[in-house]
Amino acid sequence: PEMTWAPTDASNFHVRVGPNYKKNRKKAPSGPALYEVLSVKMLSSPTLVENPTEAAHASGMPELPAPIETTHFEHIPRYLVVAWNLPTGAPSMMNAPSSAEEVCVVYTFGMTSATAAALADLDTASPAIKLWEAYCRDASDENTEMKGRFKAITTIVNFSEVNVPSMLSGYNSKPVLIKKTGSLSRRDDVIEMNVNVHTWPFTTRKGFNVLIPSFPAMVLDSAFVIEGRSDEEVPEQVVGCARLSNPSLSAAAPIG
């Protein structure tokens, strides 16, 4: 069957809570996502997809709904795009070149009305809203400390039902910080995180490659979060999340 996407509940993901997370290490289900999923596209490309937002639109993605009316700060976009550039070939000990053939999974999210309302009065907003405002204001490829707080959580929902090595179970739902391998950009009313998995460590790429044959049978929940590191920045809250069913890489729409 072809890949399908759907919203998933942010409470499926456990995120940091206080007090003193560094000591207590407590997590709890996330509150509602700040942005709702609008589209997920899977693209096949002979080279790294440099501009996933444009590529997704060019591949026939439906027009996005009109942006929600807001009175918030201009630096907080009403759309979030997260793209995963995934190598399809077997990994080598050397970092794969950026020109390697790949599949790019492009998630597009839109700000919710609740988030827009919360941003209208930042003084009384939740820690997660304040942290998202700070991220949109300060994060850049130059400000690596703030940019490096972007993390992804992926859960194989049907882990026990698919042919996946049991040794990988410890990585299921484990957050991954996107630091040097993520490129952050802004255009129009969009903030875009473009993740290049080609340059991840060899062992990580090898683990991903082992999973590829099982993708067509998987149900994957993915969430994106800004990491809170002090009591003033928790509880964390999912920024955007979505569910993919049967994400076979062979079904990706060719581009380029």
JOUR-V562991 format. One record per helix or strand of 3 or more residues. SS is the DSSP state (H for helix, E for strand). FROM is the first residue (numbers start at 1). LEN is the number of residues. If there is no record, write none. Layout:
# JOUR-V562991
SS,FROM,LEN + SS,FROM,LEN
This chain:
# JOUR-V562991
E,4,3 + H,10,3 + E,14,3 + H,21,4 + E,27,3 + E,35,11 + H,52,7 + E,79,9 + E,102,10 + H,113,7 + H,122,3 + H,127,12 + H,144,4 + E,150,7 + H,159,3 + H,166,6 + E,182,6 + E,190,7 + H,197,3 + H,202,16 + E,219,8 + H,231,3 + E,238,8 + H,249,3
